[in-house]
């Protein structure tokens, strides 16, 4: 493999590593957002249950 081919492979590899890091960050954000949404659902369900109990 020639030097230019090695440089291209190294560049491609660095681009793939950067893309993986970007995807990992996106995934971490989605995980955190999902956790927050689940927490909000729990709070809303609890309020709904408490609200029904006080209405009757």
C-alpha positions as CSV (number, residue, x, y, z in Angstrom):
1,X,0.0,0.0,0.0
2,X,1.4,3.4,-1.0
3,X,1.8,6.3,1.3
4,X,-1.1,8.2,-0.3
5,X,-3.4,5.2,0.2
6,X,-2.3,4.9,3.9
7,X,-3.1,8.6,4.4
8,X,-6.5,8.1,2.8
9,X,-7.2,5.2,5.1
10,X,-6.0,7.1,8.1
11,X,-8.2,10.1,7.2
12,X,-11.2,7.8,6.6
13,X,-10.6,6.2,9.9
14,X,-10.5,9.5,11.7
15,X,-13.7,10.6,10.0
16,X,-15.4,7.4,11.1
17,X,-14.2,7.9,14.7
18,X,-15.6,11.4,14.7
19,X,-18.9,10.2,13.3
20,X,-19.1,7.5,16.0
21,X,-18.4,10.2,18.7
22,X,-21.2,12.3,17.2
23,X,-23.6,9.4,17.3
24,X,-22.6,8.5,20.8
25,X,-23.4,12.1,21.9
26,X,-26.7,12.1,20.1
27,X,-27.6,8.8,21.7
28,X,-26.7,10.1,25.2
29,X,-28.9,13.1,24.6
30,X,-31.8,10.8,23.5
31,X,-31.3,8.6,26.5
32,X,-31.4,11.6,28.9
33,X,-34.4,13.0,27.1
34,X,-36.2,9.7,27.4
35,X,-35.4,9.5,31.1
36,X,-36.9,13.0,31.6
37,X,-40.0,12.2,29.6
38,X,-40.5,9.0,31.7
39,X,-40.2,11.1,34.8
40,X,-42.7,13.6,33.6
41,X,-45.1,10.8,32.8
42,X,-44.8,9.4,36.3
43,X,-45.4,12.9,37.8
44,X,-48.4,13.4,35.6
45,X,-49.9,10.0,36.5
46,X,-49.3,10.7,40.2
47,X,-51.1,14.1,39.9
48,X,-53.9,12.5,38.0
49,X,-54.4,9.9,40.6
50,X,-54.2,12.4,43.4
51,X,-56.6,14.7,41.5
52,X,-59.2,11.9,41.1
53,X,-58.9,11.1,44.8
54,X,-59.7,14.6,45.9
55,X,-62.6,15.1,43.5
56,X,-64.6,12.2,44.8
